[in-house]
Amino acid sequence: MRAILIAAALAASALVGSGARAEPAACDVSAADRAWINRALGAWRYSADAITGAKVSQAFDTVFFDEACVLVSPNALTAESLDAIIWTATPHDGEIELPNGDKMPASVTSFADAGGDDDFFVMSTPSLWEAAGVRNDALGLETMMVAVLLHEGAHLAQVDTYGARMSALVEFNQLPEDFNDDTIQYRFGDDPAFEASIARETDLLFQAAAAPDRAGARQYAGEALALMHARHTRWFVGDDAYLSEAEYIWLTLEGAGQWAGYRWLIDPNGGDISEEIAMAHFARRGRWWSQNEGIALALALDRIAGPRWRRHAFGDGAETLPAMLERALR
């Protein structure tokens, strides 16, 4: 997701069903890419209804592209059905013009950009990822990419909650435009003590999620939160005090997004992947602190408090994941 909320359009009716409306297409994507886009958008709807409860409350442009064609929709994430999605298609010459007017190379990407005047989601299609050598043999590339889309799509449901909180924090502290979910890792990643605390906190939270009984889960989670508080007290002081709030928000954004992708992967009506494989090859695959500790927080909350946390994380944004876990332990 980049910018303030970051932490990527189908040409004719055949793309989304006979009822779809589209402008005359000047280009098209392959049948395989079309099928994946339909699958991914179907997964978004299933996840919103059966897993996260996430709803996108405002209009977002959705942009898909391959090596030659850009497909754009104003309602891909909000239309009631795939048949109701409106699409336009435009050829490109290796450079993609985004809805906010910026341009980027037609390369492997997936991100949500929200909090400005033009909110949008962008993702390149599987054919482009495959051509670039991206693989996930355990999950299958296209299945992994659906989970990636669900992660980023979750952020669009959080624009008015955690996104607004982060925007206010950035403005109040006059932070640079490149302040993002990985800033703390870039800042403190070379400090062995800081890195060791993050690793231990994360492991304890995963142990809490896997504990055979609630007493054990509560003990592991309490130890993790104690380490987190001690780390904040040591490093997030003075001019850096705002990083405590920032980390809580980023952990919530990235953790909820990562959990949404993982939870779909293991759903029998979703990816139908075993928990062990999905955990090893998606949930804990990345090297980014905010994603790994974030999903560990979400899984620990699931174990200790049940699914109630989701109505905040994907809904009203009343509390961050660490704050919800603290309350659950009291």
MIVEXSE-409036 format. One record per residue (C-alpha): x negated, y negated, z; residue number from 0; residue in three letters. Coordinates in nm, 3 decimals, padded with zeros to 5 digits. Example, Ala and Ser with C-alpha at 12.3 -4.5 7.8 and 13.67 -1.06 7.14 Angstrom:
// residues 2
        xx        yy        zz     k     r
   -01.230    00.450    00.780     0   ALA
   -01.367    00.106    00.714     1   SER
// end
This chain:
// residues 330
        xx        yy        zz     k     r
    00.000    00.000    00.000     0   MET
   -00.150   -00.330   -00.105     1   ARG
   -00.064   -00.704   -00.081     2   ALA
    00.149   -00.777    00.226     3   ILE
    00.333   -00.450    00.180     4   LEU
    00.147   -00.212   -00.024     5   ILE
   -00.134   -00.003    00.185     6   ALA
    00.318    00.384   -00.960     7   ALA
    01.114    00.324   -01.709     8   ALA
    01.267    00.549   -01.926     9   LEU
    01.317    00.474   -02.297    10   ALA
    01.638    00.640   -02.414    11   ALA
    01.943    00.818   -02.281    12   SER
    01.768    01.155   -02.305    13   ALA
    01.544    01.038   -02.021    14   LEU
    01.811    01.032   -01.752    15   VAL
    02.117    01.198   -01.900    16   GLY
    02.380    01.127   -02.158    17   SER
    02.537    00.849   -01.952    18   GLY
    02.223    00.637   -01.920    19   ALA
    02.213    00.294   -02.076    20   ARG
    01.897    00.167   -02.244    21   ALA
    01.772   -00.096   -02.480    22   GLU
    01.653    00.036   -02.818    23   PRO
    01.320    00.200   -02.749    24   ALA
    01.005    00.082   -02.920    25   ALA
    00.814    00.373   -02.768    26   CYS
    00.868    00.686   -02.567    27   ASP
    00.690    00.914   -02.324    28   VAL
    00.653    01.287   -02.359    29   SER
    00.931    01.529   -02.272    30   ALA
    00.718    01.655   -01.981    31   ALA
    00.672    01.305   -01.841    32   ASP
    01.044    01.235   -01.885    33   ARG
    01.128    01.550   -01.693    34   ALA
    00.893    01.456   -01.411    35   TRP
    01.041    01.106   -01.381    36   ILE
    01.389    01.257   -01.354    37   ASN
    01.264    01.502   -01.095    38   ARG
    01.094    01.231   -00.891    39   ALA
    01.394    01.000   -00.894    40   LEU
    01.619    01.291   -00.802    41   GLY
    01.384    01.368   -00.512    42   ALA
    01.407    01.004   -00.400    43   TRP
    01.785    01.030   -00.382    44   ARG
    01.776    01.366   -00.205    45   TYR
    01.519    01.243    00.045    46   SER
    01.719    00.928    00.120    47   ALA
    02.036    01.130    00.176    48   ASP
    01.903    01.435    00.359    49   ALA
    01.564    01.350    00.511    50   ILE
    01.480    00.986    00.576    51   THR
    01.807    00.796    00.549    52   GLY
    01.603    00.525    00.373    53   ALA
    01.798    00.283    00.160    54   LYS
    01.664    00.010   -00.067    55   VAL
    01.875   -00.294    00.013    56   SER
    01.768   -00.519   -00.272    57   GLN
    01.671   -00.505   -00.636    58   ALA
    01.326   -00.373   -00.724    59   PHE
    01.185   -00.323   -01.068    60   ASP
    01.051    00.028   -01.117    61   THR
    00.770    00.068   -01.369    62   VAL
    00.637    00.393   -01.513    63   PHE
    00.377    00.412   -01.788    64   PHE
    00.168    00.658   -01.984    65   ASP
   -00.123    00.597   -02.221    66   GLU
    00.091    00.407   -02.471    67   ALA
    00.434    00.318   -02.330    68   CYS
    00.572    00.115   -02.038    69   VAL
    00.917    00.207   -01.903    70   LEU
    01.098   -00.039   -01.676    71   VAL
    01.422   -00.025   -01.478    72   SER
    01.588   -00.279   -01.247    73   PRO
    01.790   -00.012   -01.064    74   ASN
    01.604    00.319   -01.079    75   ALA
    01.591    00.341   -00.700    76   LEU
    01.934    00.195   -00.627    77   THR
    02.171    00.331   -00.893    78   ALA
    02.420    00.586   -00.757    79   GLU
    02.310    00.846   -01.010    80   SER
    02.042    00.905   -01.271    81   LEU
    02.302    00.852   -01.544    82   ASP
    02.362    00.497   -01.419    83   ALA
    01.998    00.388   -01.446    84   ILE
    01.918    00.116   -01.700    85   ILE
    01.585    00.145   -01.879    86   TRP
    01.380   -00.048   -02.132    87   THR
    01.062    00.064   -02.308    88   ALA
    00.772   -00.136   -02.450    89   THR
    00.445   -00.022   -02.605    90   PRO
    00.120   -00.135   -02.445    91   HIS
   -00.238   -00.156   -02.566    92   ASP
   -00.410   -00.027   -02.253    93   GLY
   -00.304   -00.311   -02.026    94   GLU
    00.017   -00.317   -01.821    95   ILE
    00.197   -00.642   -01.748    96   GLU
    00.360   -00.621   -01.407    97   LEU
    00.693   -00.783   -01.314    98   PRO
    00.511   -01.066   -01.132    99   ASN
    00.309   -01.150   -01.444   100   GLY
   -00.016   -00.991   -01.328   101   ASP
   -00.190   -00.745   -01.557   102   LYS
   -00.368   -00.420   -01.477   103   MET
   -00.538   -00.138   -01.671   104   PRO
   -00.321    00.156   -01.774   105   ALA
   -00.490    00.393   -01.529   106   SER
   -00.398    00.628   -01.246   107   VAL
   -00.198    00.435   -00.988   108   THR
    00.100    00.438   -00.755   109   SER
    00.193    00.142   -00.537   110   PHE
    00.472   -00.077   -00.410   111   ALA
    00.427   -00.454   -00.410   112   ASP
    00.678   -00.633   -00.193   113   ALA
    00.710   -00.946    00.014   114   GLY
    00.671   -01.194   -00.271   115   GLY
    00.905   -01.339   -00.530   116   ASP
    00.891   -01.024   -00.746   117   ASP
    00.919   -00.690   -00.568   118   ASP
    00.837   -00.379   -00.768   119   PHE
    00.713   -00.022   -00.769   120   PHE
    00.457    00.101   -01.025   121   VAL
    00.337    00.450   -01.108   122   MET
    00.159    00.611   -01.400   123   SER
    00.298    00.938   -01.535   124   THR
    00.156    01.290   -01.487   125   PRO
    00.002    01.302   -01.834   126   SER
   -00.219    01.007   -01.747   127   LEU
   -00.317    01.153   -01.408   128   TRP
   -00.400    01.485   -01.570   129   GLU
   -00.607    01.318   -01.842   130   ALA
   -00.804    01.140   -01.569   131   ALA
   -00.888    01.473   -01.405   132   GLY
   -00.663    01.438   -01.098   133   VAL
   -00.570    01.781   -00.961   134   ARG
   -00.402    01.946   -00.666   135   ASN
   -00.409    02.317   -00.735   136   ASP
   -00.244    02.410   -00.407   137   ALA
    00.067    02.196   -00.457   138   LEU
    00.063    02.141   -00.831   139   GLY
   -00.013    01.796   -00.965   140   LEU
    00.347    01.701   -01.046   141   GLU
    00.477    01.817   -00.708   142   THR
    00.207    01.619   -00.530   143   MET
    00.297    01.314   -00.738   144   MET
    00.661    01.335   -00.628   145   VAL
    00.542    01.324   -00.267   146   ALA
    00.325    01.021   -00.352   147   VAL
    00.627    00.847   -00.504   148   LEU
    00.833    00.918   -00.191   149   LEU
    00.556    00.774    00.026   150   HIS
    00.541    00.450   -00.168   151   GLU
    00.918    00.435   -00.216   152   GLY
    00.966    00.449    00.161   153   ALA
    00.784    00.117    00.188   154   HIS
    01.051   -00.049   -00.024   155   LEU
    01.307    00.039    00.242   156   ALA
    01.082   -00.129    00.502   157   GLN
    01.036   -00.467    00.334   158   VAL
    01.284   -00.652    00.554   159   ASP
    01.161   -00.489    00.877   160   THR
    00.797   -00.396    00.917   161   TYR
    00.707   -00.578    00.597   162   GLY
    00.853   -00.900    00.735   163   ALA
    00.667   -00.851    01.064   164   ARG
    00.340   -00.803    00.880   165   MET
    00.404   -01.109    00.663   166   SER
    00.464   -01.318    00.974   167   ALA
    00.149   -01.185    01.140   168   LEU
   -00.060   -01.257    00.831   169   VAL
    00.076   -01.610    00.803   170   GLU
    00.040   -01.691    01.174   171   PHE
   -00.321   -01.568    01.184   172   ASN
   -00.407   -01.711    00.841   173   GLN
   -00.540   -01.377    00.723   174   LEU
   -00.682   -01.327    00.373   175   PRO
   -00.468   -01.191    00.089   176   GLU
   -00.662   -00.864    00.087   177   ASP
   -00.563   -00.779    00.447   178   PHE
   -00.411   -00.432    00.419   179   ASN
   -00.355   -00.095    00.582   180   ASP
   -00.723    00.000    00.550   181   ASP
   -00.873   -00.327    00.676   182   THR
   -00.935   -00.190    01.027   183   ILE
   -01.112    00.114    00.882   184   GLN
   -01.331   -00.105    00.663   185   TYR
   -01.404   -00.329    00.960   186   ARG
   -01.485   -00.063    01.222   187   PHE
   -01.564    00.244    01.012   188   GLY
   -01.938    00.218    01.081   189   ASP
   -01.889    00.212    01.460   190   ASP
   -01.932    00.575    01.581   191   PRO
   -01.743    00.518    01.907   192   ALA
   -01.446    00.356    01.735   193   PHE
   -01.436    00.626    01.468   194   GLU
   -01.462    00.902    01.730   195   ALA
   -01.166    00.758    01.920   196   SER
   -00.953    00.746    01.607   197   ILE
   -01.041    01.108    01.526   198   ALA
   -00.965    01.227    01.880   199   ARG
   -00.637    01.032    01.898   200   GLU
   -00.529    01.185    01.568   201   THR
   -00.621    01.539    01.670   202   ASP
   -00.434    01.506    02.000   203   LEU
   -00.123    01.384    01.821   204   LEU
   -00.134    01.677    01.580   205   PHE
   -00.175    01.907    01.881   206   GLN
    00.130    01.742    02.037   207   ALA
    00.328    01.810    01.720   208   ALA
    00.224    02.177    01.721   209   ALA
    00.255    02.239    02.097   210   ALA
    00.470    02.542    02.185   211   PRO
    00.654    02.354    02.461   212   ASP
    00.758    01.995    02.527   213   ARG
    00.545    01.968    02.839   214   ALA
    00.232    02.040    02.638   215   GLY
    00.345    01.807    02.361   216   ALA
    00.396    01.525    02.611   217   ARG
    00.054    01.584    02.768   218   GLN
   -00.131    01.569    02.435   219   TYR
    00.066    01.264    02.320   220   ALA
    00.001    01.083    02.647   221   GLY
   -00.372    01.144    02.617   222   GLU
   -00.368    01.012    02.260   223   ALA
   -00.186    00.693    02.359   224   LEU
   -00.424    00.639    02.653   225   ALA
   -00.720    00.659    02.414   226   LEU
   -00.549    00.420    02.172   227   MET
   -00.483    00.168    02.449   228   HIS
   -00.842    00.193    02.570   229   ALA
   -00.970    00.139    02.216   230   ARG
   -00.752   -00.168    02.171   231   HIS
   -00.868   -00.308    02.507   232   THR
   -01.232   -00.264    02.408   233   ARG
   -01.231   -00.380    02.046   234   TRP
   -00.914   -00.578    01.977   235   PHE
   -00.992   -00.879    02.196   236   VAL
   -01.036   -01.252    02.150   237   GLY
   -00.989   -01.354    01.789   238   ASP
   -00.924   -00.989    01.703   239   ASP
   -00.634   -00.944    01.947   240   ALA
   -00.382   -00.956    01.662   241   TYR
   -00.522   -00.626    01.533   242   LEU
   -00.330   -00.435    01.801   243   SER
    00.002   -00.541    01.652   244   GLU
   -00.131   -00.504    01.299   245   ALA
   -00.245   -00.147    01.362   246   GLU
    00.092   -00.050    01.512   247   TYR
    00.270   -00.184    01.204   248   ILE
    00.032   -00.022    00.956   249   TRP
    00.050    00.312    01.139   250   LEU
    00.427    00.293    01.114   251   THR
    00.435    00.201    00.747   252   LEU
    00.176    00.455    00.638   253   GLU
    00.283    00.722    00.883   254   GLY
    00.649    00.705    00.786   255   ALA
    00.560    00.706    00.418   256   GLY
    00.326    01.002    00.453   257   GLN
    00.583    01.189    00.662   258   TRP
    00.852    01.128    00.397   259   ALA
    00.635    01.289    00.129   260   GLY
    00.532    01.578    00.354   261   TYR
    00.884    01.645    00.476   262   ARG
    01.013    01.669    00.117   263   TRP
    00.729    01.904    00.027   264   LEU
    00.831    02.156    00.294   265   ILE
    01.205    02.124    00.235   266   ASP
    01.355    02.434    00.065   267   PRO
    01.555    02.198   -00.156   268   ASN
    01.249    01.982   -00.221   269   GLY
    00.899    02.103   -00.294   270   GLY
    00.959    02.434   -00.112   271   ASP
    00.592    02.443   -00.004   272   ILE
    00.477    02.612    00.315   273   SER
    00.398    02.383    00.609   274   GLU
    00.041    02.510    00.621   275   GLU
   -00.031    02.429    00.257   276   ILE
    00.154    02.097    00.262   277   ALA
   -00.032    01.992    00.576   278   MET
   -00.374    02.083    00.441   279   ALA
   -00.327    01.954    00.088   280   HIS
   -00.114    01.645    00.141   281   PHE
   -00.044    01.538    00.499   282   ALA
   -00.408    01.558    00.617   283   ARG
   -00.580    01.553    00.282   284   ARG
   -00.675    01.187    00.270   285   GLY
   -00.960    01.007    00.443   286   ARG
   -00.759    00.703    00.549   287   TRP
   -00.707    00.654    00.921   288   TRP
   -00.371    00.482    00.891   289   SER
   -00.218    00.770    00.696   290   GLN
   -00.361    01.053    00.906   291   ASN
   -00.293    00.902    01.248   292   GLU
    00.036    00.761    01.123   293   GLY
    00.181    01.094    01.016   294   ILE
    00.047    01.253    01.335   295   ALA
    00.249    00.995    01.532   296   LEU
    00.561    01.075    01.329   297   ALA
    00.521    01.450    01.378   298   LEU
    00.458    01.409    01.752   299   ALA
    00.773    01.197    01.779   300   LEU
    00.969    01.464    01.596   301   ASP
    00.844    01.722    01.846   302   ARG
    00.910    01.517    02.159   303   ILE
    01.212    01.301    02.078   304   ALA
    01.376    01.468    01.781   305   GLY
    01.487    01.283    01.467   306   PRO
    01.607    00.963    01.635   307   ARG
    01.289    00.776    01.541   308   TRP
    01.382    00.786    01.173   309   ARG
    01.668    00.539    01.209   310   ARG
    01.411    00.281    01.317   311   HIS
    01.121    00.375    01.089   312   ALA
    01.338    00.387    00.776   313   PHE
    01.621    00.165    00.897   314   GLY
    01.638   -00.124    01.142   315   ASP
    01.265   -00.139    01.220   316   GLY
    01.337   -00.205    01.587   317   ALA
    01.016   -00.038    01.707   318   GLU
    00.687    00.085    01.568   319   THR
    00.591    00.454    01.587   320   LEU
    00.347    00.404    01.880   321   PRO
    00.608    00.202    02.070   322   ALA
    00.870    00.470    02.011   323   MET
    00.631    00.739    02.135   324   LEU
    00.549    00.535    02.447   325   GLU
    00.920    00.500    02.522   326   ARG
    00.980    00.872    02.464   327   ALA
    00.712    00.957    02.720   328   LEU
    00.853    00.730    02.990   329   ARG
// end
